[in-house]
Amino acid sequence: MIEPSIQGVIARNSHPAGCAAFLRSWAARCRAPNSSSALSAGPRVLVLGASSGYGLALRTVLLQEYAARTLGVAYERGPSGQYSGSAGWHLSAAFAELAAEQGLPGETLMLDAFAPASRQTVIETIRRDFGQVDLVVYSLAAGQRTVDGRKVRSAIKPAGAPYQGYQLDLATDKLQPVTLEPASSQEMADTVTVMGGEDWQQWMTALQEADVLAPGARSVAFSYIGPASTWPLYRDGTLGQAKADLHQRAQQINAQLQTLGGGAWVVVAKALVTKASIFIPGMAPYLMALYAVMKEQGVHEDCLDQMQRLCRSELFAEQVHTDSDQLIRLDDWELAEPVQQAVDARLALLTPDNFMQYGDYQGVKQEFLAMNGFGIAGVDYSDEGA
């Protein structure tokens, strides 16, 4: 039997049958394929970072609602010895099965997407199996990247002054104080290198030079801005600097793709529980308060909801709507004044002693467990063969 093994906010294992059930629960929430779209029916899609979070959610919506033929890239570990394998590995396998049932390709290449050699492998696969792709989804999140033989590591730190807040420990169900020292100039630069837009731009250049981008090809990447209460750690810190670089490079990629009649956009999503977001120190109180408020007000969305809205309102609509910075804003419900006023009121009261009262801790933890295959309805966790 496989039981959850959690260290802090990191899942050390996953449940294969639970991961498959989780993915199929997403698929069941999608509507029938819609052939009326800005892209032709059955778009060909490359998803970089396809094994969890927004990348997997968008891939699922594209398959279920638009009959997309997809190729994924992820860097996940399969089962070995007593290790059950990562959730991303099992979710990718479940996606391939789901796509095969519909007679559509859904392979995921287990490659380091940051490695230049991986680009060539992907390009060759596109040529062989798709010819060209209509959409490139960039949804990579990693702690390090090798550049010219040097391992560059990102750092989640504030700028200028120390940050004091709280970090969840999901293993012990506690909220614990955390202090983060300000980033050095090198840490700031390295985080931009790992988590900014350079790699996305290099991918798009390589794909275009290899002539595997179809006429009208589009690309999207994901970002977060958040309310002012999160800015000392996020927007004003290392992560925010990396996202600013991503936004800037999106404009360059957009100009590049316009030569094909296409375009590129950064999608600013809402705060949600993903493998990347749950790892950010200091964000836990805000996430718990936000979940509680948005559920109370009937406007809560998870990853799948957000990606359905992205497809229906933007990518497959007659026109892509952006703000003055050319960003697609899916965080509008989160940043609405009634939501933020209620969130601020809860945060003013929330402490390590009462966070389960003022925040939706159970909802946050349930999503964390679910994305690793645990706590899924209908799965027999007592079955040793599951």
N, C-alpha and C positions, 0 to 999 in steps of 0.2 A: 504494500500500500504506500502511496505517495502522499505525504502531508506537507503543508507549506513550511519552507525553511526560509526565514527572513532574518536579515542582519541590518538593523537600522531601517533604511528605506530601500534596501536591495533584496530582491528575491533570488535565493540561491538555487531554486529548482522550479519546476513547472509540472503541470499534469497534462499528459498528452491528450487524453479523452476530453478533459475539461477545456483545453485550448481549442480543440475541434468544435466542441459544443458552443463555445464563446463566439467563434467566427460564424457559425451557422445561425446563431441568434441575431447577429448583425445582418446576415444575408436575408433572414426572414422579415426584417423590418423594411427592406427595400421594395419598391414598387416594380411592376413589370417593365421590361426594356422600353425605352422611349426613343424612337428613331428620328424625331424632329429635334434637331440641335444645330448649333453653329458648326460642329464637327460632323463629318459624315457618320452614318450608322456604323457601329462596330469600329470605333477609333482604335488605332494602334498606340499603345502607351508604354513608356518606360518609367518605372517608379524606382528612384534611387532612395533607399531607406524604406523598404516595402514590408517590413516584418512586424511593425507595431505602430501605435499612435495614429497620427494623421495620414501617414503614408499608406498604412494598411486599410484604414477606413475609406480613404478616397479610392483605393484600388478596388475595394469591395463594392462601393457604389457604382463605379465605372463598369464593373463586370455585371452586376445585377440589373442596373437600370439602363445601361447603354450598350450592353453586349460587347464590351471592350475586349480586345486582345491585348494582354499585358505581359510585360517582361519585368520582373523585379530584381533588385540587387540588394542584398543584405549580408551582414557579417555575423552569423549566428553559429552556435555550437550544437551539434547533434548529440544523441545519447551515447554514452561511453561508460562502461562498467556500471557502477551504482549511480552515476549521474544521469538524471532523466532527460537532459538536454534543455536548452533554453526555450522560453516561451515562443520567441520569434521563430525558432526552427520549426516547432510544431504548428504554429499558426501559418507559416509559409507552406508547409506540407498540406495542411487542411485547405488552404486556398487553392493549391494546385488540383486537389481532388474535386473541389467545388467547380472550378473552371472546366475540368475534364468532363464532368457530368453534363455540361452545357455545350460540349464540343468546341471549347475555346482554349487557346493556350494560356497558361498561368504559371509558367516556370519561374522560380527564383534562383538566381545565381548566387552562391555563397562566396562572395568576394569582398575584399577591402576596397570600397568605392573610392578611397583616397589614393589608391595606388595607380599610377599611370598605366601599368600593364593591364589593369582591370578594364580600363576604357577600351582598349583594343579588343579584349574578349567580348565585351558587350557589343561593340560595333560589328564584329564578325557575326555574332548571334542575331543582331537585328537584320543584317543583310541576308542571312540564311533563312530566317523564319518570318520576317515582316517586310523586308525590302526597305521601308522607311517607317518612322514613327510620327504621329500627329501631335502628341503631347508628351512632355517630359516633366515629371513630378520630382522635385528635389526636396527630400525630407530626411536628410542625414543629421544625426546628433551623436557626437562622439567626444570623448575626453582628450584624444590625442590624434595627431596626424603626422605622418612622416613626410618631410619636405627636403629634397636633395640629400637624402641619407640621414637627416637629423630628425629625431622625434620631438615634435612640438606639442606641448601640453597646454590645455586650457585651464583657466582658474576662475572660479565663481567668487568674485570679491568686489567690494565697493571701491569707489575712487575717492581719494582725498582724506577720508576720515573712517575710523572703524565703524562697523555695523553691529548692532546688538539686536537680537531677535530670538525666535524660538524655532526649533527643529523637531519634527515628529520622529519618534522611534516606534515604528509599526510593530516591532517584535514585542515590545513591552507595553504598548498602548499608552505612551507617555509623551508629553510635550516638554522639551528640555531647552534651557537657555543655550544660545550659541553666539559667539563673538567672532567676527571676521575682520581681520586686519586689512587695510587698504592695499590694493594691488600696486606692484611696482610697474614702471613703464614697460619693462620686458614682459611681465605677466599680461599686461593689457594688450601689447602687440601680439603675443603668442595666442591669446584667446581670439583675437580678430583673425589670425591666420587659420586657426582650427575651425571656428564657428561662424566666420564671416562669409562673404560671397565669392571669394577667390576660386574655390573648388567648383562651385556651381558654374561660374563663368568659364572655367577651363573645360568642364564637361560639355557645355553648349558649343564652345569653339571647336572642340574635337569632333563632336557629332556633326556639326555643320560642314567642317572641312572634309569629313568622310562621306558627305552627301547622303546621310541617313535621316535627315530631317525633311519631312514632306512639305510641299507648298502649304503655307498657312500654319506651319507648326507653332505651337504655343508651349510655354513653360511656366510653372508656378513653384514658388518656395514659400516656406512658412515662417512667421515671425510672431512676436508678442510685444505689446507696448505697456498695457496695464494702466491703472489709475495712479495718481500722484503718490498714494500711500505706499506703492511698491517701488517707486523710482530710486530711492537711496541705494537699494541693492540691485535692482534690475536695470532700468533704463540708463541710470547714471553710472553704473558699474561696468565690469568687463563684458557682461552679456549684452548690455545695451550698446556698447561700442561695436561689438561684433554684428549686432542686428543693424546698426546704422550703416555698416559696410555692406551688408547684404542688400539693404534698400538702395544704396547708391549703385551697386553693381547691377541691380535689376534694371535700372534705367539704361545702362550700357547694353545689357543683353537684349532688352526690348528693341533698341535701335538696330542691333545686329539681326534680330529675327524679323524686323519689319522689311528687310530685303527679301524675305520669303513670303511676305504678306501676313506674317504672324505677329506674336508679341509675347512679352514676359511680364509677370506681376508677382509681387510679394503679397501673400495673404496674411493679414493680421488676425489671428485666431483668438478665441477666448481662453482664459486660464482653465486648464483641465488636468486631471491626473493622467500623466503618461510616464514612461520610464525616465524621460528627461526632466520633466517638471517636478516630479516628486523628489528629485535629487537636489533641488535648489534649496539651500538653507534659507530659512526665514520666510518662505512662501507658504508654509503650511497653515498658519493662522488665517491668512487671507483666503486660501483655497477653501478651508472649512466654512468660513463665514459666507463666502460667495455661494457655495453649494447650498447652504441652508436658505439664504435669501432668494436665490433664483428658483429654487424648488417651491418655496412659499408663494412666490409671485407667478409661478407657472411659466417661466421662461428659461428654465435650465435646458442646456443641450450637452450631449456628450460628443465624442469624436465623430461618430457616424452622423449625428444630426447636423453638425457643422459642415461636414463634407457633402451631405445631401443639399444643404442650402447653397454651398459653393457651386455645385453643379447646376442646380435648377435655376438659381438667380443670376449666376455670372457666366461660368464656362460654357454652358449650353443654352444660354439666353441669347437674344438678339444683340445685346450690347453688354460689355463688361463695365461695371460701375466702379469708379475709384474716387478717392479723396484728392485733395490738392497736391498730395505727394505721390500720386499714382499708386496708392495702396488699396487693395481690396479689403474692406473692413468687415470682418465677421465678429468683431468684438463689440458691436454697437449695442447689443442687448446687455452685455456685461457692464458697459460704461454708462448706461442710461442713468439719469439722476436718481430716480426712485430706488434703483438697485444699489448704487454707491452710497446713498444716504443710509440705507438700512445696513449695509456692510460695515460702514464706519461706526455705526452705533453698536454693533456686535463686537467689533474689534476693540472698542473702548472698554468693554467689560470682560473680554476673554483673557483668561490666565491659565497657567498649567493645571490649576485645580478645577476649573470649570469649563474647559474647552469642549467637553462633550455636550455641555448644556447649550453653549452659545454658537457652536459650530457643528457642521454635519460630519463629525468624525467617522461615523459608521458608513456614510455614503462614500467618503474618500477611501476608507480602507477596503470597502467592498469592491470598488472599481480597481484598486490595486491588486486585490486577490483575483478578480475576474480576468484581468488581462494576463495573468499567469496560469489560468485554467482552474482556479479554485473557487468554490462557492457558487458553481453554476447549477441551476435547477435542472433536474433530470439526469445528472451524472452520479453513478453509484461509486462513491469514493471508498467504499469498503471492498470493492472488487479488485483483487490483486492483479487481475489481467487487464484492467482498464488503462 
